[in-house]
Amino acid sequence: MAVPPPAPQLLRARWFDGRSSQPRPVHVALVPARGGPALVLHASGAAPLRLEGGQVGWPEMWSARTAPQQGAVVDLGEAGSLEIDDAAAWHAARRAAGGRASVRERLQTRWPALLAGVLLAAVAVALFYRHATPWLAAQLTRHVPLAWEQALSHQALRQMDDGLLQPTRLAPERQQALRARFEALLAHMPALPARYGRYAPRYTLDFRRGLGANAFALPGGTIVVTDGLVEAARAAGLGDDAIAGVLAHEIGHVAHRHTTRMLVEQGVVQMGLGLALGDVSGLLATGSSALTGLAYQRNHEREADCHALALLRQAGLPSAPLADLLLAMSHEKQSEKKDAASSQEAEKAGWTDWLGSHPATAERARQLRTGRAPHCS
């Protein structure tokens, strides 16, 4: 013979029905139901009122040790509200009727659940950064118009010309000779990455003075070479093949849309952290974006190196002069940092690092000198 389930415990409560300012003493029972406990309210002189789980604004569930001592307030929607004096008995009755704490409530009351939640969140952020962000950024970059890149490039160069850069002092004949080498490289361009479809940047070579020995690529096709780079090549006893190698590297940045991808990646990272951490994540998102941006730049540098090796190979040029010039530029930058005394010079050195961002120069130079790199397909 089956044993009937025990009768649900009746809890004493005060019912504010919304029609009178005076509470009515009632008894409340929580009974098992599909989708969670149902509430049955027993008031003197009236038929029992049953409310399903979705009709009740359940107060938070706490552990037995941390249940609030001042009672519990239950929102009954259109039926008013209840005040329960014995909060511990209420929570026990709710668990007995099949009530379960939400994830948020478990994180608030159980250290193992909180630690597990933090660990899962950290793993999710790491996977998002490592895999989802680069893929999503590449997909979004495909839809960035070339005209937007060129407008951004024009604005950035104009701002740099207002303080960081000055007009070049290279003789016109020297500029023309380097532009001829630049055009010869473009004539041997390897196929552009398939992921960008018909992307066709308009490559131009400009010369400026300032920022030490440097060269950088702006989105849309503008490449800037500083007088310091040309002087560094001359001082190191290197010919124009070394400068051609640097140009091939910067052409790779343009062809792979690295600046645009970096901007999109930063936006994706900040958006992802904002969604994961909420309104408090602004400062953390900014700091994390700066750190993750460095890693993305390293990946971009390796990709540009591979493009440079392929381009120099097709143009019949050696890659060893590029390696030698990279080392010479690295040594000059280190000297500039040591000698930078004024805040303005330190700021310029920071811009140089941001624009150049050539990590692990010695290892890169070794690979470039051999004409092979393990990360190149």
C-alpha positions in Angstrom: 0.0 0.0 0.0 1.5 3.3 -1.1 2.3 5.8 1.7 0.7 9.2 1.0 3.1 12.1 0.9 3.2 14.2 4.1 1.0 17.2 4.3 2.8 20.5 3.6 3.8 22.6 6.6 1.5 25.5 7.2 3.4 28.7 7.9 1.9 31.7 9.6 2.0 34.9 7.7 0.4 38.4 7.3 -1.4 39.0 4.0 -1.6 42.5 2.5 -4.3 42.0 -0.2 -4.1 45.5 -1.7 -7.7 46.3 -0.8 -7.2 47.1 2.8 -4.4 48.8 4.7 -4.7 46.2 7.5 -2.9 42.8 7.1 -4.9 39.6 7.5 -3.5 36.7 9.4 -3.2 33.7 7.1 -1.5 30.4 6.8 0.6 29.5 3.8 1.6 26.1 2.3 4.2 25.5 -0.4 3.4 22.4 -2.5 5.4 20.7 -5.2 4.3 21.5 -8.8 5.6 21.4 -12.3 8.1 24.1 -12.9 8.7 24.7 -9.1 6.7 25.1 -5.9 3.2 26.6 -5.9 1.9 28.7 -3.0 -1.5 28.0 -1.4 -2.8 30.7 0.8 -5.4 29.8 3.5 -7.4 32.8 4.8 -10.2 32.5 7.3 -13.7 32.6 5.7 -12.3 32.3 2.1 -11.4 29.5 -0.2 -7.7 28.6 -0.5 -5.9 30.8 -3.1 -3.4 28.9 -5.2 -0.6 30.8 -7.0 1.7 29.0 -9.4 5.5 29.5 -9.3 5.5 32.1 -12.1 2.9 34.2 -10.3 5.1 34.6 -7.2 8.0 37.0 -6.7 10.1 34.6 -4.6 12.6 36.1 -2.2 16.2 35.0 -2.5 17.0 31.6 -1.1 19.8 31.5 1.6 21.6 28.8 3.4 20.2 27.7 6.8 23.2 29.5 8.5 22.6 32.8 6.7 18.8 33.0 6.5 17.7 36.6 7.4 16.4 36.9 10.9 13.9 39.7 10.1 11.6 37.5 8.1 10.8 37.2 4.4 8.6 39.3 2.1 6.8 37.6 -0.8 5.4 39.5 -3.7 2.1 38.0 -4.9 1.6 40.3 -7.9 -2.0 41.4 -8.2 -2.9 39.4 -5.0 -0.7 41.7 -2.9 2.1 40.5 -0.7 3.0 38.3 2.3 5.2 38.9 5.3 6.6 35.6 6.7 8.0 35.9 10.3 10.0 32.6 10.3 12.4 33.0 7.3 14.2 29.8 8.0 11.0 27.8 8.1 9.9 29.5 4.8 13.1 28.5 3.0 13.0 25.0 4.4 9.4 24.6 3.2 10.4 25.9 -0.3 13.2 23.4 -0.6 10.9 20.6 0.6 8.5 21.6 -2.2 11.2 21.4 -4.9 12.5 24.9 -4.8 16.1 25.4 -6.0 18.4 28.3 -5.6 19.3 30.2 -8.7 22.9 30.3 -10.0 23.3 33.9 -8.6 22.0 32.8 -5.2 24.4 29.8 -5.2 27.3 32.1 -6.1 26.3 34.4 -3.2 26.1 31.7 -0.5 28.5 28.9 -1.5 32.3 29.5 -1.9 32.8 26.4 -4.1 30.2 27.6 -6.5 31.6 31.1 -6.5 35.2 29.8 -7.2 33.8 27.5 -10.0 32.0 30.5 -11.5 35.1 32.7 -11.5 37.1 29.9 -13.0 34.6 29.3 -15.8 34.4 33.0 -16.5 38.2 33.2 -16.7 38.3 30.3 -19.1 35.5 31.8 -21.2 37.3 35.2 -21.4 40.5 33.4 -22.4 38.9 31.4 -25.1 37.0 34.5 -26.4 40.3 36.4 -26.6 42.4 33.5 -28.1 40.0 32.3 -30.7 36.8 34.3 -31.1 38.3 37.8 -31.1 40.8 37.3 -34.0 38.2 35.4 -36.1 35.5 37.9 -35.5 37.8 40.9 -36.1 38.9 39.4 -39.4 35.3 38.9 -40.5 34.3 42.5 -39.5 37.4 44.0 -41.2 36.2 42.5 -44.5 33.3 44.9 -44.5 35.4 48.1 -43.6 35.3 50.3 -46.7 38.7 51.3 -48.2 37.5 55.0 -48.2 37.1 54.8 -44.4 40.7 53.5 -44.1 42.0 56.3 -46.3 40.1 59.0 -44.4 41.5 57.6 -41.1 45.0 57.5 -42.6 44.8 61.1 -43.8 43.5 62.3 -40.4 46.2 60.4 -38.5 49.0 61.7 -40.6 47.7 65.2 -40.4 47.7 65.0 -36.6 51.2 63.6 -36.5 52.4 66.4 -38.8 51.2 68.9 -36.2 53.9 67.9 -33.7 55.5 64.5 -34.0 56.7 64.7 -37.6 58.4 67.4 -39.7 59.0 67.7 -43.4 61.7 65.4 -44.8 65.2 66.7 -45.5 66.0 64.0 -48.0 67.0 65.3 -51.4 64.3 64.9 -54.1 66.7 62.6 -56.0 67.0 60.4 -53.0 63.2 60.2 -52.5 62.8 59.4 -56.2 65.3 56.6 -56.0 63.5 55.0 -53.0 60.1 55.4 -54.7 61.5 53.6 -57.7 62.4 50.7 -55.4 59.0 50.9 -53.9 57.2 50.7 -57.2 59.5 47.7 -58.2 58.4 45.8 -55.1 54.7 46.5 -55.9 55.2 45.0 -59.4 56.1 41.7 -57.7 53.3 41.7 -55.1 52.1 38.2 -54.1 48.4 37.4 -54.0 46.5 39.3 -51.3 44.9 37.3 -48.5 41.7 35.7 -49.8 39.8 36.7 -46.7 39.6 40.3 -47.9 38.2 39.6 -51.4 38.8 42.4 -53.8 40.5 44.7 -51.4 42.8 47.0 -53.4 44.7 49.6 -51.4 46.4 52.5 -53.1 50.0 52.3 -52.1 51.8 55.5 -51.6 55.3 56.3 -50.1 55.8 59.4 -48.0 58.9 60.7 -46.2 59.0 62.6 -42.9 61.6 63.6 -40.3 61.2 62.6 -36.7 60.5 59.5 -34.6 64.0 58.2 -35.0 64.7 55.4 -37.4 61.3 54.2 -38.3 58.8 53.2 -40.9 55.1 52.6 -40.4 52.0 51.7 -42.5 48.7 53.5 -42.2 45.5 51.9 -43.3 44.5 52.2 -46.9 48.0 52.1 -48.4 50.1 55.0 -47.0 53.6 54.0 -45.9 55.8 56.6 -44.2 59.6 56.3 -44.0 61.6 58.6 -41.7 64.8 60.3 -42.5 66.2 58.4 -39.5 65.6 55.1 -41.1 67.5 56.1 -44.3 70.3 57.5 -42.1 70.4 54.3 -40.0 70.8 52.2 -43.1 73.6 54.4 -44.3 75.4 54.4 -41.0 75.2 50.7 -40.8 76.8 50.4 -44.2 73.7 48.9 -45.8 72.4 49.6 -49.3 68.9 50.2 -50.5 68.1 46.5 -50.4 67.7 46.9 -46.6 65.2 49.8 -47.0 63.4 47.7 -49.7 63.1 44.9 -47.1 61.5 47.4 -44.6 59.1 48.6 -47.3 58.2 45.0 -48.1 57.4 44.5 -44.4 55.2 47.6 -44.3 53.5 46.6 -47.5 52.6 43.4 -45.7 50.9 45.4 -42.9 48.8 47.2 -45.5 47.9 44.0 -47.5 46.8 42.2 -44.3 45.0 45.3 -43.0 46.7 45.1 -39.7 45.9 48.6 -38.4 42.2 48.2 -39.2 42.2 44.7 -37.7 43.9 46.0 -34.6 41.3 48.7 -34.1 38.5 46.2 -34.7 40.1 43.7 -32.3 40.3 46.3 -29.5 36.7 47.1 -30.0 35.7 43.4 -29.9 37.7 42.9 -26.7 36.2 45.9 -25.0 32.7 44.8 -26.1 33.3 41.3 -24.8 34.6 42.4 -21.5 31.8 44.9 -21.2 29.2 42.2 -21.7 31.0 39.8 -19.3 31.7 42.3 -16.5 29.0 44.9 -16.8 29.2 48.6 -16.0 32.2 48.2 -13.7 34.4 46.9 -16.5 35.4 50.2 -18.2 38.7 50.6 -16.5 39.6 46.9 -16.7 38.5 46.8 -20.4 40.8 49.7 -21.2 43.8 48.1 -19.5 43.2 44.6 -20.8 42.8 46.0 -24.3 46.2 47.7 -24.1 47.8 44.4 -23.1 46.0 42.2 -25.6 46.7 44.7 -28.3 50.4 44.1 -27.9 49.9 40.4 -28.5 47.9 41.0 -31.6 50.6 43.3 -32.9 53.2 40.5 -32.4 51.0 38.3 -34.5 50.7 41.0 -37.1 54.5 41.5 -37.1 55.0 37.8 -37.8 52.4 37.9 -40.6 54.1 41.0 -42.2 57.5 39.3 -42.0 56.1 36.3 -44.0 54.7 38.7 -46.6 58.0 40.5 -46.8 59.9 37.2 -47.3 57.5 36.2 -50.1 57.7 39.6 -51.7 61.5 39.8 -51.6 61.8 36.3 -53.0 59.6 37.1 -55.9 61.5 40.4 -56.5 64.8 38.5 -56.4 66.1 40.5 -53.4 67.9 39.2 -50.4 66.3 39.3 -46.9 69.6 39.5 -44.9 69.9 43.3 -45.3 66.4 43.7 -43.7 67.6 41.7 -40.7 70.7 43.8 -40.3 68.7 47.0 -40.5 66.2 45.8 -38.0 69.0 45.2 -35.5 70.5 48.6 -36.2 67.1 50.3 -35.7 66.6 48.3 -32.4 69.9 49.5 -31.1 69.1 53.1 -32.0 65.8 53.0 -30.3 67.4 51.6 -27.1 69.9 54.5 -27.2 67.1 57.0 -27.7 65.3 55.7 -24.6 68.4 56.1 -22.5 69.0 59.6 -23.8 65.4 60.9 -23.6 65.5 63.5 -20.9 62.5 65.7 -21.6 58.8 64.5 -21.4 58.4 65.5 -25.0 61.2 63.2 -26.1 59.8 60.4 -24.0 56.4 60.9 -25.6 58.0 60.6 -29.0 59.8 57.5 -28.0 56.5 56.0 -26.9 55.0 56.8 -30.3 58.0 55.1 -31.9 57.4 52.0 -29.9 53.7 52.0 -30.8 54.3 52.5 -34.5 57.2 50.1 -34.7 56.3 47.4 -32.3 58.9 44.9 -33.4 59.2 42.4 -30.6 61.9 39.7 -30.3 64.1 41.6 -32.8 67.1 39.3 -32.5 65.1 36.1 -33.2 63.2 37.8 -36.1 66.5 39.0 -37.6 67.9 35.5 -37.4 64.9 34.1 -39.3 64.9 36.9 -41.8 68.6 36.4 -42.5 68.0 32.7 -43.4 64.9 33.7 -45.5 62.7 31.3 -43.6 60.4 31.5 -40.5 58.6 28.6 -38.9 55.3 30.5 -38.7 55.2 31.1 -42.5 53.2 28.7 -44.5 
